[in-house]
Amino acid sequence: MKLLYVFDAYCGWSHAFSGTLETVIERNPDLPVEVISGGLFTGDRRVPISNFGFIKGANVQVTARTGATFGDAFNEVLDEGSFVMDSEAAARGLIALRQAAPERAAELAVAMQKAFFHNGASLSDPQTYRTIAEDFGLDADAVVAAFETVSPDEDFDFAARLGVNGYPTLIAVRGSEMYALARGHATADEVEQRLATLR
């Protein structure tokens, strides 16, 4: 069995799920985790963040429900309003990091979200991935080079084939069967209870 985590790096609820994901991984070191990017902000949705006036209020709800926090630097980006969230660039960043350390894909995905939601770093900026790669002891030059050349299409197509239309989604894969463990928010204990029925 393995876990398949479908997220969008610019999704606040995915950011809030990071703690659950980390706990589930810690409790289940035998379960490999694959991470796939969805395309929440693509096409016509690539507009200034100020166009999404609901984000600040939604983040208050996220914090109240999950305890997840948002950094001052991120809130400054939100208040300034001109930043454009581009899920294609973020997906390329995940792929570049994932290629360098596939067994650490979940940790790297969490690091990406911390970079944005805590530090206000752009996930379209190669320097963001250079910093993450260096923090993880990876070949930063290789990661940046991959970021510039890879395509997110395979990830987006895979997420679509899975029928995932909301982020985050955590799936258990056993043979040819798939079981949804979480859609949106879930605690680690709730995920564990669902996992226990599959073992």
Secondary structure as GFF3:
##gff-version 3
##sequence-region A 1 199
A	DSSP	beta_strand	2	7	.	.	.	ID=ss1
A	DSSP	alpha_helix	12	27	.	.	.	ID=ss2
A	DSSP	beta_strand	33	37	.	.	.	ID=ss3
A	DSSP	three_ten_helix	43	45	.	.	.	ID=ss4
A	DSSP	three_ten_helix	49	51	.	.	.	ID=ss5
A	DSSP	alpha_helix	55	66	.	.	.	ID=ss6
A	DSSP	alpha_helix	72	80	.	.	.	ID=ss7
A	DSSP	alpha_helix	87	100	.	.	.	ID=ss8
A	DSSP	three_ten_helix	102	104	.	.	.	ID=ss9
A	DSSP	alpha_helix	105	117	.	.	.	ID=ss10
A	DSSP	alpha_helix	126	135	.	.	.	ID=ss11
A	DSSP	alpha_helix	140	149	.	.	.	ID=ss12
A	DSSP	alpha_helix	153	161	.	.	.	ID=ss13
A	DSSP	beta_strand	169	174	.	.	.	ID=ss14
A	DSSP	beta_strand	177	183	.	.	.	ID=ss15
A	DSSP	alpha_helix	188	196	.	.	.	ID=ss16
###
